[in-house]
């Protein structure tokens, strides 16, 4: 599912940036087969699964409901919340990272070409159930 090169801790530590904040840019994170499966089953913009956001800092549609995810998407989110993946992230960032099976403030998002908007903002930084502070986000961009 994940490109094996990502799991070479030595290489990842080389691509770990600290400014303006800790982050990694990893092109080719997903193996090509997984990528194609996720792209193929990604819901259409007109699908009724989406929750619409339209406010001062965002114009987008989101879905964090597991029952709306197709097989590859479901498996992908399960993997991202797996102890194997979470433990690896904890090693990279030298901090305890926690899974979020509730996908609070997470899931899949879609924007209509040229019309979407997501300005920098701070929300969902404290999980409403676990009360843990959110420090890291994992973002994937498909075009």
The first five atom37 places (N, CA, C, CB, O) and aatype in JSON, in Angstrom:
{
  "aatype": [20, 20, 20, 20, 20, 20, 20, 20, 20, 20, 20, 20, 20, 20, 20, 20, 20, 20, 20, 20, 20, 20, 20, 20, 20, 20, 20, 20, 20, 20, 20, 20, 20, 20, 20, 20, 20, 20, 20, 20, 20, 20, 20, 20, 20, 20, 20, 20, 20, 20, 20, 20, 20, 20, 20, 20, 20, 20, 20, 20, 20, 20, 20, 20, 20, 20, 20, 20, 20, 20, 20, 20, 20, 20, 20, 20, 20, 20, 20, 20, 20, 20, 20, 20, 20, 20, 20, 20, 20, 20, 20, 20, 20, 20, 20, 20, 20, 20, 20, 20, 20, 20, 20, 20, 20, 20, 20, 20, 20, 20, 20, 20, 20, 20, 20, 20, 20, 20, 20, 20, 20, 20, 20, 20, 20, 20, 20, 20, 20, 20, 20, 20, 20, 20, 20, 20, 20, 20, 20, 20, 20, 20, 20],
  "atom_mask": [
    [1, 1, 1, 1, 1],
    [1, 1, 1, 1, 1],
    [1, 1, 1, 1, 1],
    [1, 1, 1, 1, 1],
    [1, 1, 1, 1, 1],
    [1, 1, 1, 1, 1],
    [1, 1, 1, 1, 1],
    [1, 1, 1, 1, 1],
    [1, 1, 1, 1, 1],
    [1, 1, 1, 1, 1],
    [1, 1, 1, 1, 1],
    [1, 1, 1, 1, 1],
    [1, 1, 1, 1, 1],
    [1, 1, 1, 1, 1],
    [1, 1, 1, 1, 1],
    [1, 1, 1, 1, 1],
    [1, 1, 1, 1, 1],
    [1, 1, 1, 1, 1],
    [1, 1, 1, 1, 1],
    [1, 1, 1, 1, 1],
    [1, 1, 1, 1, 1],
    [1, 1, 1, 1, 1],
    [1, 1, 1, 1, 1],
    [1, 1, 1, 1, 1],
    [1, 1, 1, 1, 1],
    [1, 1, 1, 1, 1],
    [1, 1, 1, 1, 1],
    [1, 1, 1, 1, 1],
    [1, 1, 1, 1, 1],
    [1, 1, 1, 1, 1],
    [1, 1, 1, 1, 1],
    [1, 1, 1, 1, 1],
    [1, 1, 1, 1, 1],
    [1, 1, 1, 1, 1],
    [1, 1, 1, 1, 1],
    [1, 1, 1, 1, 1],
    [1, 1, 1, 1, 1],
    [1, 1, 1, 1, 1],
    [1, 1, 1, 1, 1],
    [1, 1, 1, 1, 1],
    [1, 1, 1, 1, 1],
    [1, 1, 1, 1, 1],
    [1, 1, 1, 1, 1],
    [1, 1, 1, 1, 1],
    [1, 1, 1, 1, 1],
    [1, 1, 1, 1, 1],
    [1, 1, 1, 1, 1],
    [1, 1, 1, 1, 1],
    [1, 1, 1, 1, 1],
    [1, 1, 1, 1, 1],
    [1, 1, 1, 1, 1],
    [1, 1, 1, 1, 1],
    [1, 1, 1, 1, 1],
    [1, 1, 1, 1, 1],
    [1, 1, 1, 1, 1],
    [1, 1, 1, 1, 1],
    [1, 1, 1, 1, 1],
    [1, 1, 1, 1, 1],
    [1, 1, 1, 1, 1],
    [1, 1, 1, 1, 1],
    [1, 1, 1, 1, 1],
    [1, 1, 1, 1, 1],
    [1, 1, 1, 1, 1],
    [1, 1, 1, 1, 1],
    [1, 1, 1, 1, 1],
    [1, 1, 1, 1, 1],
    [1, 1, 1, 1, 1],
    [1, 1, 1, 1, 1],
    [1, 1, 1, 1, 1],
    [1, 1, 1, 1, 1],
    [1, 1, 1, 1, 1],
    [1, 1, 1, 1, 1],
    [1, 1, 1, 1, 1],
    [1, 1, 1, 1, 1],
    [1, 1, 1, 1, 1],
    [1, 1, 1, 1, 1],
    [1, 1, 1, 1, 1],
    [1, 1, 1, 1, 1],
    [1, 1, 1, 1, 1],
    [1, 1, 1, 1, 1],
    [1, 1, 1, 1, 1],
    [1, 1, 1, 1, 1],
    [1, 1, 1, 1, 1],
    [1, 1, 1, 1, 1],
    [1, 1, 1, 1, 1],
    [1, 1, 1, 1, 1],
    [1, 1, 1, 1, 1],
    [1, 1, 1, 1, 1],
    [1, 1, 1, 1, 1],
    [1, 1, 1, 1, 1],
    [1, 1, 1, 1, 1],
    [1, 1, 1, 1, 1],
    [1, 1, 1, 1, 1],
    [1, 1, 1, 1, 1],
    [1, 1, 1, 1, 1],
    [1, 1, 1, 1, 1],
    [1, 1, 1, 1, 1],
    [1, 1, 1, 1, 1],
    [1, 1, 1, 1, 1],
    [1, 1, 1, 1, 1],
    [1, 1, 1, 1, 1],
    [1, 1, 1, 1, 1],
    [1, 1, 1, 1, 1],
    [1, 1, 1, 1, 1],
    [1, 1, 1, 1, 1],
    [1, 1, 1, 1, 1],
    [1, 1, 1, 1, 1],
    [1, 1, 1, 1, 1],
    [1, 1, 1, 1, 1],
    [1, 1, 1, 1, 1],
    [1, 1, 1, 1, 1],
    [1, 1, 1, 1, 1],
    [1, 1, 1, 1, 1],
    [1, 1, 1, 1, 1],
    [1, 1, 1, 1, 1],
    [1, 1, 1, 1, 1],
    [1, 1, 1, 1, 1],
    [1, 1, 1, 1, 1],
    [1, 1, 1, 1, 1],
    [1, 1, 1, 1, 1],
    [1, 1, 1, 1, 1],
    [1, 1, 1, 1, 1],
    [1, 1, 1, 1, 1],
    [1, 1, 1, 1, 1],
    [1, 1, 1, 1, 1],
    [1, 1, 1, 1, 1],
    [1, 1, 1, 1, 1],
    [1, 1, 1, 1, 1],
    [1, 1, 1, 1, 1],
    [1, 1, 1, 1, 1],
    [1, 1, 1, 1, 1],
    [1, 1, 1, 1, 1],
    [1, 1, 1, 1, 1],
    [1, 1, 1, 1, 1],
    [1, 1, 1, 1, 1],
    [1, 1, 1, 1, 1],
    [1, 1, 1, 1, 1],
    [1, 1, 1, 1, 1],
    [1, 1, 1, 1, 1],
    [1, 1, 1, 1, 1],
    [1, 1, 1, 1, 1],
    [1, 1, 1, 1, 1],
    [1, 1, 1, 1, 1]
  ],
  "atom_positions": [
    [[0.82, -1.19, 0.0], [0.0, 0.0, 0.0], [0.87, 1.27, 0.0], [-0.93, -0.01, 1.21], [0.69, 2.15, -0.84]],
    [[1.8, 1.34, 0.94], [2.68, 2.49, 1.07], [4.0, 2.18, 0.36], [2.92, 2.86, 2.57], [4.5, 1.06, 0.45]],
    [[4.55, 3.16, -0.33], [5.85, 3.01, -0.99], [6.88, 2.57, 0.05], [6.28, 4.34, -1.7], [7.03, 3.22, 1.08]],
    [[7.58, 1.5, -0.21], [8.54, 0.94, 0.75], [9.65, 1.92, 1.12], [9.16, -0.33, 0.18], [10.2, 1.84, 2.21]],
    [[9.97, 2.84, 0.23], [11.01, 3.83, 0.53], [10.64, 4.73, 1.7], [11.27, 4.69, -0.7], [11.51, 5.26, 2.39]],
    [[9.34, 4.88, 1.94], [8.89, 5.71, 3.06], [9.34, 5.11, 4.39], [7.36, 5.86, 3.05], [9.57, 5.84, 5.35]],
    [[9.48, 3.81, 4.45], [9.82, 3.14, 5.7], [11.31, 3.05, 5.96], [9.24, 1.77, 5.71], [11.74, 2.38, 6.9]],
    [[12.11, 3.72, 5.15], [13.54, 3.83, 5.42], [13.73, 5.06, 6.29], [14.39, 3.92, 4.07], [13.78, 6.19, 5.8]],
    [[13.83, 4.83, 7.6], [13.88, 5.92, 8.57], [15.03, 6.89, 8.3], [14.0, 5.36, 9.97], [14.89, 8.09, 8.52]],
    [[16.15, 6.36, 7.84], [17.3, 7.22, 7.55], [16.96, 8.23, 6.44], [18.53, 6.36, 7.14], [17.28, 9.41, 6.55]],
    [[16.31, 7.75, 5.36], [15.93, 8.64, 4.27], [14.86, 9.65, 4.7], [15.42, 7.83, 3.08], [14.92, 10.82, 4.32]],
    [[13.91, 9.19, 5.49], [12.85, 10.09, 5.95], [13.42, 11.17, 6.85], [11.75, 9.31, 6.69], [13.05, 12.34, 6.73]],
    [[14.32, 10.81, 7.73], [14.93, 11.82, 8.62], [15.64, 12.89, 7.79], [15.93, 11.15, 9.59], [15.71, 14.05, 8.21]],
    [[16.19, 12.52, 6.62], [16.84, 13.49, 5.75], [15.83, 14.47, 5.15], [17.6, 12.78, 4.64], [16.19, 15.61, 4.85]],
    [[14.58, 14.04, 4.96], [13.58, 14.9, 4.34], [12.69, 15.58, 5.38], [12.71, 14.09, 3.38], [11.74, 16.28, 5.02]],
    [[12.99, 15.39, 6.66], [12.23, 16.03, 7.72], [12.65, 17.49, 7.83], [12.42, 15.3, 9.07], [13.8, 17.78, 8.15]],
    [[11.72, 18.38, 7.57], [11.98, 19.81, 7.66], [11.45, 20.32, 8.99], [11.33, 20.57, 6.48], [10.46, 19.81, 9.51]],
    [[12.09, 21.33, 9.54], [11.64, 21.87, 10.82], [11.07, 23.28, 10.69], [12.79, 21.89, 11.8], [10.43, 23.77, 11.63]],
    [[11.27, 23.94, 9.57], [10.76, 25.3, 9.42], [9.79, 25.37, 8.25], [11.91, 26.3, 9.21], [10.08, 24.78, 7.21]],
    [[8.68, 26.03, 8.36], [8.25, 26.79, 9.53], [7.71, 25.92, 10.66], [7.2, 27.78, 9.12], [7.4, 26.42, 11.74]],
    [[7.6, 24.6, 10.42], [7.16, 23.63, 11.42], [7.66, 22.26, 10.95], [5.58, 23.65, 11.6], [8.07, 22.12, 9.8]],
    [[7.62, 21.26, 11.83], [8.06, 19.92, 11.44], [7.15, 19.4, 10.33], [8.04, 18.94, 12.65], [5.93, 19.37, 10.48]],
    [[7.76, 18.99, 9.22], [6.97, 18.4, 8.14], [7.85, 17.58, 7.19], [6.24, 19.5, 7.36], [9.07, 17.75, 7.13]],
    [[7.18, 16.71, 6.47], [7.82, 15.88, 5.45], [7.01, 16.02, 4.18], [7.93, 14.38, 5.91], [5.78, 15.96, 4.21]],
    [[7.68, 16.19, 3.08], [7.03, 16.12, 1.77], [7.56, 14.85, 1.12], [7.31, 17.42, 0.88], [8.76, 14.73, 0.87]],
    [[6.66, 13.92, 0.86], [7.08, 12.63, 0.32], [6.29, 12.34, -0.94], [6.88, 11.5, 1.37], [5.2, 11.79, -0.89]],
    [[6.85, 12.72, -2.08], [6.23, 12.39, -3.36], [6.32, 10.88, -3.55], [6.92, 13.14, -4.55], [7.34, 10.26, -3.24]],
    [[5.25, 10.3, -4.06], [5.25, 8.85, -4.28], [4.99, 8.07, -3.01], [6.56, 8.42, -4.88], [5.44, 6.93, -2.91]],
    [[4.29, 8.64, -2.04], [4.01, 7.97, -0.77], [3.26, 6.67, -1.0], [3.19, 8.89, 0.14], [3.57, 5.65, -0.37]],
    [[2.27, 6.69, -1.89], [1.49, 5.49, -2.17], [2.07, 4.73, -3.34], [0.03, 5.86, -2.45], [2.58, 5.32, -4.29]],
    [[1.99, 3.4, -3.27], [2.39, 2.65, -4.46], [1.34, 2.9, -5.54], [2.55, 1.12, -4.15], [0.19, 3.23, -5.23]],
    [[1.72, 2.74, -6.77], [0.89, 3.13, -7.9], [-0.43, 2.36, -7.95], [1.65, 2.93, -9.2], [-1.45, 2.93, -8.35]],
    [[-0.44, 1.1, -7.57], [-1.67, 0.3, -7.58], [-2.69, 0.86, -6.59], [-1.36, -1.17, -7.26], [-3.86, 1.01, -6.91]],
    [[-2.23, 1.17, -5.37], [-3.12, 1.75, -4.36], [-3.63, 3.11, -4.83], [-2.39, 1.9, -3.01], [-4.82, 3.4, -4.71]],
    [[-2.75, 3.91, -5.36], [-3.14, 5.23, -5.86], [-4.24, 5.13, -6.9], [-1.92, 5.94, -6.45], [-5.23, 5.87, -6.85]],
    [[-4.09, 4.22, -7.84], [-5.09, 4.05, -8.9], [-6.43, 3.59, -8.34], [-4.59, 3.06, -9.96], [-7.49, 4.04, -8.77]],
    [[-6.38, 2.67, -7.37], [-7.63, 2.19, -6.74], [-8.34, 3.33, -6.02], [-7.33, 1.04, -5.75], [-9.56, 3.49, -6.15]],
    [[-7.59, 4.14, -5.26], [-8.19, 5.25, -4.54], [-8.77, 6.29, -5.49], [-7.17, 5.9, -3.62], [-9.87, 6.8, -5.27]],
    [[-8.04, 6.59, -6.55], [-8.54, 7.56, -7.52], [-9.8, 7.06, -8.22], [-7.46, 7.89, -8.54], [-10.74, 7.82, -8.44]],
    [[-9.81, 5.78, -8.57], [-10.94, 5.21, -9.3], [-12.23, 5.25, -8.48], [-10.63, 3.76, -9.7], [-13.3, 5.5, -9.02]],
    [[-12.13, 5.01, -7.17], [-13.35, 4.94, -6.37], [-13.67, 6.25, -5.64], [-13.23, 3.83, -5.37], [-14.61, 6.31, -4.85]],
    [[-12.89, 7.31, -5.89], [-13.15, 8.58, -5.21], [-14.52, 9.1, -5.62], [-12.04, 9.63, -5.54], [-14.83, 9.15, -6.81]],
    [[-15.35, 9.48, -4.66], [-16.72, 9.9, -4.98], [-16.76, 11.15, -5.87], [-17.49, 10.17, -3.69], [-15.89, 12.01, -5.8]],
    [[-17.78, 11.21, -6.67], [-18.0, 12.35, -7.56], [-18.39, 13.59, -6.75], [-19.09, 12.02, -8.6], [-18.97, 13.47, -5.67]],
    [[-18.07, 14.74, -7.27], [-18.39, 16.01, -6.61], [-19.89, 16.14, -6.33], [-17.92, 17.19, -7.48], [-20.28, 16.76, -5.34]],
    [[-20.71, 15.56, -7.18], [-22.17, 15.66, -7.04], [-22.76, 14.58, -6.13], [-22.83, 15.58, -8.4], [-23.97, 14.56, -5.91]],
    [[-21.92, 13.7, -5.6], [-22.4, 12.62, -4.73], [-23.12, 13.19, -3.52], [-21.24, 11.72, -4.29], [-22.82, 14.3, -3.07]],
    [[-24.07, 12.43, -2.99], [-24.82, 12.88, -1.81], [-24.14, 12.52, -0.49], [-26.21, 12.29, -1.84], [-24.73, 12.73, 0.57]],
    [[-22.92, 11.98, -0.53], [-22.22, 11.62, 0.71], [-21.59, 12.83, 1.38], [-21.15, 10.57, 0.43], [-21.26, 12.77, 2.57]],
    [[-21.43, 13.92, 0.66], [-20.62, 15.05, 1.13], [-21.35, 15.94, 2.13], [-20.2, 15.89, -0.04], [-22.56, 16.14, 2.06]],
    [[-20.56, 16.46, 3.07], [-20.99, 17.55, 3.96], [-20.37, 18.82, 3.38], [-20.54, 17.3, 5.48], [-19.16, 18.88, 3.15]],
    [[-21.18, 19.84, 3.17], [-20.71, 21.08, 2.54], [-20.24, 22.1, 3.57], [-21.8, 21.68, 1.69], [-20.91, 22.34, 4.57]],
    [[-19.09, 22.68, 3.31], [-18.57, 23.8, 4.1], [-18.52, 25.02, 3.19], [-17.16, 23.47, 4.71], [-17.96, 24.97, 2.09]],
    [[-19.08, 26.1, 3.65], [-19.03, 27.35, 2.91], [-19.0, 28.48, 3.93], [-20.25, 27.5, 1.93], [-20.04, 28.92, 4.42]],
    [[-17.8, 28.95, 4.24], [-17.64, 30.03, 5.21], [-16.43, 30.88, 4.84], [-17.48, 29.46, 6.66], [-15.89, 30.73, 3.74]],
    [[-16.01, 31.76, 5.73], [-14.96, 32.73, 5.42], [-13.61, 32.09, 5.05], [-14.76, 33.64, 6.59], [-12.82, 32.7, 4.34]],
    [[-13.35, 30.89, 5.52], [-12.03, 30.31, 5.24], [-12.07, 29.02, 4.44], [-11.32, 30.07, 6.51], [-11.02, 28.49, 4.08]],
    [[-13.24, 28.5, 4.16], [-13.29, 27.24, 3.42], [-14.54, 27.14, 2.55], [-13.22, 26.07, 4.38], [-15.64, 27.53, 2.94]],
    [[-14.32, 26.59, 1.38], [-15.4, 26.26, 0.45], [-15.03, 24.89, -0.1], [-15.56, 27.36, -0.72], [-14.23, 24.77, -1.03]],
    [[-15.63, 23.86, 0.5], [-15.25, 22.5, 0.17], [-16.35, 21.54, 0.6], [-13.92, 22.12, 0.85], [-17.32, 21.94, 1.23]],
    [[-16.18, 20.27, 0.24], [-17.07, 19.21, 0.67], [-16.21, 18.14, 1.35], [-17.89, 18.6, -0.55], [-15.08, 17.89, 0.94]],
    [[-16.75, 17.54, 2.4], [-16.0, 16.54, 3.15], [-16.86, 15.32, 3.48], [-15.45, 17.15, 4.45], [-18.09, 15.38, 3.45]],
    [[-16.18, 14.23, 3.79], [-16.86, 13.02, 4.27], [-15.92, 12.29, 5.22], [-17.29, 12.09, 3.08], [-14.79, 11.97, 4.86]],
    [[-16.39, 12.04, 6.43], [-15.61, 11.26, 7.39], [-16.39, 10.04, 7.88], [-15.19, 12.14, 8.58], [-16.09, 9.49, 8.94]],
    [[-17.38, 9.65, 7.12], [-18.24, 8.51, 7.48], [-17.71, 7.23, 6.85], [-19.7, 8.77, 7.03], [-17.76, 7.05, 5.63]],
    [[-17.2, 6.34, 7.69], [-16.6, 5.09, 7.21], [-17.55, 4.31, 6.3], [-16.19, 4.22, 8.4], [-17.1, 3.69, 5.33]],
    [[-18.84, 4.33, 6.6], [-19.79, 3.54, 5.81], [-19.96, 4.08, 4.39], [-21.13, 3.5, 6.51], [-20.56, 3.4, 3.55]],
    [[-19.46, 5.27, 4.09], [-19.5, 5.81, 2.73], [-18.22, 5.51, 1.95], [-19.73, 7.33, 2.78], [-18.16, 5.76, 0.74]],
    [[-17.21, 4.97, 2.6], [-15.95, 4.68, 1.93], [-16.05, 3.36, 1.17], [-14.78, 4.63, 2.95], [-16.58, 2.37, 1.67]],
    [[-15.54, 3.37, -0.04], [-15.44, 2.13, -0.8], [-14.27, 1.31, -0.25], [-15.25, 2.42, -2.33], [-13.54, 1.76, 0.64]],
    [[-14.09, 0.11, -0.79], [-13.15, -0.86, -0.23], [-11.72, -0.32, -0.08], [-13.13, -2.08, -1.1], [-11.13, -0.42, 1.0]],
    [[-11.15, 0.25, -1.14], [-9.76, 0.72, -1.08], [-9.61, 1.89, -0.09], [-9.27, 1.15, -2.47], [-8.63, 1.96, 0.65]],
    [[-10.57, 2.79, -0.1], [-10.51, 3.94, 0.82], [-10.63, 3.47, 2.26], [-11.63, 4.96, 0.49], [-9.9, 3.94, 3.13]],
    [[-11.55, 2.56, 2.5], [-11.72, 2.01, 3.85], [-10.42, 1.35, 4.32], [-12.88, 0.98, 3.87], [-9.96, 1.61, 5.43]],
    [[-9.84, 0.52, 3.47], [-8.58, -0.16, 3.82], [-7.46, 0.84, 4.06], [-8.17, -1.14, 2.71], [-6.65, 0.66, 4.97]],
    [[-7.42, 1.88, 3.26], [-6.39, 2.91, 3.39], [-6.49, 3.61, 4.75], [-6.52, 3.94, 2.25], [-5.47, 3.78, 5.43]],
    [[-7.69, 4.0, 5.14], [-7.85, 4.66, 6.44], [-7.59, 3.7, 7.6], [-9.25, 5.26, 6.57], [-7.07, 4.11, 8.63]],
    [[-7.94, 2.44, 7.43], [-7.61, 1.45, 8.46], [-6.1, 1.33, 8.61], [-8.23, 0.06, 8.12], [-5.58, 1.27, 9.72]],
    [[-5.39, 1.31, 7.48], [-3.94, 1.21, 7.54], [-3.32, 2.45, 8.2], [-3.37, 1.04, 6.13], [-2.41, 2.32, 9.02]],
    [[-3.82, 3.64, 7.85], [-3.29, 4.87, 8.45], [-3.51, 4.93, 9.95], [-3.93, 6.08, 7.8], [-2.78, 5.62, 10.66]],
    [[-4.5, 4.2, 10.45], [-4.77, 4.15, 11.88], [-4.19, 2.89, 12.54], [-6.26, 4.2, 12.13], [-4.4, 2.67, 13.73]],
    [[-3.47, 2.09, 11.77], [-2.92, 0.84, 12.31], [-1.75, 1.13, 13.26], [-2.46, -0.09, 11.16], [-1.08, 2.16, 13.15]],
    [[-1.51, 0.22, 14.18], [-0.4, 0.4, 15.11], [0.93, 0.43, 14.38], [-0.4, -0.72, 16.17], [1.84, 1.16, 14.78]],
    [[1.07, -0.35, 13.3], [2.31, -0.35, 12.53], [2.62, 1.06, 12.0], [2.23, -1.35, 11.36], [3.73, 1.56, 12.17]],
    [[1.64, 1.68, 11.37], [1.86, 2.99, 10.79], [2.01, 4.07, 11.87], [0.71, 3.35, 9.84], [2.88, 4.93, 11.77]],
    [[1.16, 4.03, 12.88], [1.21, 5.01, 13.97], [2.54, 4.93, 14.71], [0.04, 4.79, 14.96], [3.14, 5.96, 15.03]],
    [[3.02, 3.72, 14.99], [4.31, 3.56, 15.67], [5.45, 4.11, 14.83], [4.56, 2.09, 15.99], [6.39, 4.7, 15.36]],
    [[5.37, 3.92, 13.52], [6.41, 4.45, 12.64], [6.41, 5.98, 12.66], [6.19, 3.94, 11.19], [7.47, 6.6, 12.74]],
    [[5.23, 6.58, 12.6], [5.16, 8.05, 12.69], [5.72, 8.54, 14.02], [3.71, 8.54, 12.53], [6.39, 9.58, 14.07]],
    [[5.46, 7.81, 15.08], [6.0, 8.18, 16.39], [7.52, 8.19, 16.38], [5.5, 7.22, 17.47], [8.14, 9.04, 17.02]],
    [[8.13, 7.24, 15.67], [9.6, 7.22, 15.55], [10.1, 8.4, 14.74], [10.06, 5.91, 14.9], [11.11, 9.02, 15.1]],
    [[9.42, 8.72, 13.65], [9.85, 9.84, 12.8], [9.85, 11.15, 13.58], [8.93, 9.97, 11.57], [10.83, 11.9, 13.55]],
    [[8.76, 11.41, 14.27], [8.6, 12.7, 14.94], [9.05, 12.69, 16.4], [7.16, 13.12, 14.87], [8.98, 13.71, 17.08]],
    [[9.51, 11.53, 16.87], [9.98, 11.38, 18.26], [8.93, 11.85, 19.26], [11.28, 12.18, 18.46], [9.24, 12.51, 20.25]],
    [[7.69, 11.49, 18.99], [6.57, 11.81, 19.88], [5.55, 10.69, 19.79], [5.92, 13.2, 19.51], [5.52, 9.94, 18.81]],
    [[4.71, 10.58, 20.8], [3.62, 9.62, 20.74], [2.56, 10.15, 19.78], [3.01, 9.36, 22.15], [2.03, 11.25, 19.97]],
    [[2.25, 9.37, 18.77], [1.2, 9.7, 17.81], [0.05, 8.74, 18.1], [1.7, 9.59, 16.31], [0.28, 7.58, 18.44]],
    [[-1.18, 9.21, 17.96], [-2.34, 8.39, 18.26], [-3.24, 8.28, 17.03], [-3.13, 8.97, 19.44], [-3.35, 9.21, 16.24]],
    [[-3.88, 7.13, 16.9], [-4.84, 6.92, 15.82], [-6.12, 7.71, 16.13], [-5.15, 5.41, 15.65], [-6.37, 8.07, 17.28]],
    [[-6.9, 7.97, 15.1], [-8.21, 8.6, 15.27], [-9.21, 7.9, 14.36], [-8.15, 10.14, 14.95], [-9.46, 8.33, 13.24]],
    [[-9.76, 6.81, 14.86], [-10.73, 6.05, 14.07], [-12.03, 6.82, 13.86], [-11.02, 4.73, 14.74], [-12.82, 6.48, 12.98]],
    [[-12.26, 7.86, 14.67], [-13.45, 8.7, 14.49], [-13.28, 9.69, 13.35], [-13.76, 9.44, 15.76], [-14.25, 10.33, 12.93]],
    [[-12.07, 9.82, 12.84], [-11.76, 10.75, 11.76], [-12.28, 12.16, 12.03], [-12.34, 10.24, 10.45], [-12.83, 12.82, 11.15]],
    [[-12.11, 12.6, 13.27], [-12.58, 13.94, 13.64], [-11.77, 15.0, 12.87], [-12.45, 14.16, 15.17], [-10.56, 15.11, 13.05]],
    [[-12.45, 15.77, 12.04], [-11.77, 16.77, 11.22], [-10.94, 16.14, 10.12], [-10.89, 17.64, 12.09], [-10.05, 16.79, 9.56]],
    [[-11.22, 14.89, 9.8], [-10.42, 14.15, 8.82], [-11.35, 13.49, 7.81], [-9.51, 13.09, 9.51], [-12.55, 13.78, 7.77]],
    [[-10.8, 12.61, 7.02], [-11.59, 11.9, 6.01], [-11.17, 12.32, 4.62], [-13.08, 12.15, 6.21], [-9.99, 12.6, 4.38]],
    [[-12.13, 12.38, 3.72], [-11.86, 12.79, 2.35], [-12.51, 14.15, 2.09], [-12.36, 11.73, 1.33], [-13.56, 14.47, 2.65]],
    [[-11.87, 14.92, 1.24], [-12.35, 16.26, 0.9], [-12.32, 16.42, -0.61], [-11.49, 17.37, 1.59], [-11.54, 15.76, -1.31]],
    [[-13.16, 17.3, -1.1], [-13.16, 17.6, -2.54], [-13.48, 19.08, -2.72], [-14.2, 16.7, -3.3], [-14.27, 19.66, -1.99]],
    [[-12.83, 19.65, -3.71], [-13.08, 21.05, -4.08], [-13.32, 21.1, -5.57], [-11.9, 21.98, -3.66], [-12.69, 20.38, -6.34]],
    [[-14.22, 21.95, -5.97], [-14.49, 22.11, -7.4], [-13.38, 22.95, -8.0], [-15.89, 22.76, -7.65], [-13.07, 24.03, -7.5]],
    [[-12.77, 22.45, -9.06], [-11.64, 23.1, -9.7], [-11.75, 24.61, -9.8], [-11.46, 22.54, -11.05], [-12.68, 25.13, -10.42]],
    [[-10.8, 25.32, -9.2], [-10.75, 26.77, -9.27], [-11.72, 27.48, -8.36], [-11.0, 27.19, -10.65], [-11.62, 28.69, -8.19]],
    [[-12.67, 26.75, -7.77], [-13.69, 27.39, -6.92], [-13.52, 27.06, -5.45], [-15.07, 26.98, -7.38], [-14.11, 27.73, -4.59]],
    [[-12.75, 26.04, -5.14], [-12.57, 25.64, -3.75], [-11.69, 26.61, -2.99], [-11.98, 24.26, -3.68], [-10.96, 27.41, -3.59]],
    [[-11.76, 26.54, -1.67], [-10.97, 27.43, -0.84], [-10.71, 26.76, 0.5], [-11.7, 28.8, -0.64], [-11.6, 26.16, 1.1]],
    [[-9.47, 26.86, 0.96], [-9.12, 26.39, 2.3], [-7.99, 27.27, 2.79], [-8.72, 24.87, 2.3], [-6.81, 26.98, 2.55]],
    [[-8.34, 28.33, 3.47], [-7.34, 29.25, 4.02], [-6.73, 28.66, 5.28], [-7.97, 30.63, 4.32], [-7.35, 27.81, 5.92]],
    [[-5.53, 29.1, 5.65], [-4.95, 28.65, 6.92], [-5.89, 28.99, 8.08], [-3.55, 29.3, 7.15], [-6.4, 30.11, 8.17]],
    [[-6.12, 28.03, 8.93], [-6.99, 28.25, 10.08], [-6.68, 27.21, 11.14], [-8.49, 28.2, 9.66], [-6.04, 26.19, 10.86]],
    [[-7.11, 27.47, 12.34], [-6.88, 26.56, 13.45], [-8.23, 26.14, 14.02], [-5.99, 27.22, 14.54], [-8.93, 26.92, 14.67]],
    [[-8.56, 24.91, 13.78], [-9.73, 24.33, 14.42], [-9.44, 22.85, 14.62], [-11.03, 24.55, 13.57], [-8.45, 22.33, 14.12]],
    [[-10.29, 22.2, 15.34], [-10.1, 20.77, 15.6], [-8.75, 20.46, 16.22], [-10.26, 19.98, 14.32], [-8.24, 19.35, 16.06]],
    [[-8.14, 21.42, 16.92], [-6.82, 21.17, 17.49], [-6.88, 20.36, 18.79], [-6.1, 22.48, 17.74], [-5.87, 19.79, 19.21]],
    [[-8.04, 20.31, 19.42], [-8.25, 19.44, 20.59], [-9.35, 18.46, 20.22], [-8.62, 20.28, 21.88], [-10.46, 18.86, 19.88]],
    [[-9.04, 17.17, 20.3], [-10.04, 16.16, 19.95], [-11.18, 16.2, 20.96], [-9.4, 14.73, 19.89], [-10.92, 16.21, 22.16]],
    [[-12.43, 16.24, 20.5], [-13.56, 16.41, 21.42], [-13.79, 15.24, 22.38], [-14.8, 16.63, 20.64], [-14.4, 15.42, 23.43]],
    [[-13.32, 14.04, 22.02], [-13.54, 12.88, 22.88], [-12.31, 12.5, 23.68], [-13.99, 11.7, 22.06], [-12.41, 12.22, 24.88]],
    [[-11.15, 12.49, 23.04], [-9.93, 12.05, 23.73], [-9.26, 13.2, 24.47], [-8.96, 11.44, 22.74], [-8.46, 12.97, 25.38]],
    [[-9.59, 14.42, 24.09], [-8.99, 15.66, 24.64], [-7.49, 15.75, 24.33], [-9.2, 15.71, 26.17], [-6.78, 16.56, 24.93]],
    [[-7.01, 14.94, 23.39], [-5.62, 15.02, 22.96], [-5.45, 16.19, 22.0], [-5.16, 13.69, 22.3], [-6.36, 16.53, 21.25]],
    [[-4.27, 16.78, 22.03], [-3.97, 17.9, 21.14], [-3.53, 17.36, 19.78], [-2.86, 18.8, 21.75], [-2.68, 16.48, 19.69]],
    [[-4.13, 17.92, 18.74], [-3.73, 17.53, 17.38], [-2.52, 18.34, 16.99], [-4.9, 17.73, 16.36], [-2.54, 19.58, 17.01]],
    [[-1.45, 17.64, 16.65], [-0.21, 18.32, 16.28], [0.21, 18.05, 14.85], [0.9, 17.9, 17.2], [0.92, 18.85, 14.25]],
    [[-0.23, 16.92, 14.29], [0.21, 16.54, 12.95], [-1.0, 16.21, 12.08], [1.17, 15.35, 13.01], [-1.99, 15.65, 12.55]],
    [[-0.9, 16.55, 10.83], [-1.91, 16.19, 9.84], [-1.21, 15.47, 8.7], [-2.68, 17.45, 9.32], [-0.07, 15.79, 8.35]],
    [[-1.89, 14.53, 8.13], [-1.39, 13.79, 6.99], [-2.26, 14.17, 5.8], [-1.4, 12.23, 7.24], [-3.46, 13.88, 5.8]],
    [[-1.69, 14.82, 4.82], [-2.45, 15.32, 3.68], [-2.0, 14.63, 2.4], [-2.29, 16.84, 3.56], [-0.81, 14.45, 2.16]],
    [[-2.96, 14.25, 1.59], [-2.72, 13.68, 0.27], [-3.46, 14.53, -0.73], [-3.18, 12.19, 0.19], [-4.61, 14.9, -0.51]],
    [[-2.82, 14.85, -1.81], [-3.45, 15.65, -2.85], [-3.56, 14.82, -4.11], [-2.65, 16.95, -3.12], [-2.56, 14.29, -4.61]],
    [[-4.77, 14.7, -4.63], [-5.03, 14.03, -5.9], [-5.54, 15.08, -6.87], [-6.05, 12.85, -5.74], [-6.35, 15.93, -6.5]],
    [[-5.06, 15.03, -8.09], [-5.59, 15.94, -9.11], [-6.08, 15.15, -10.3], [-4.53, 16.96, -9.55], [-6.57, 15.73, -11.26]]
  ]
}
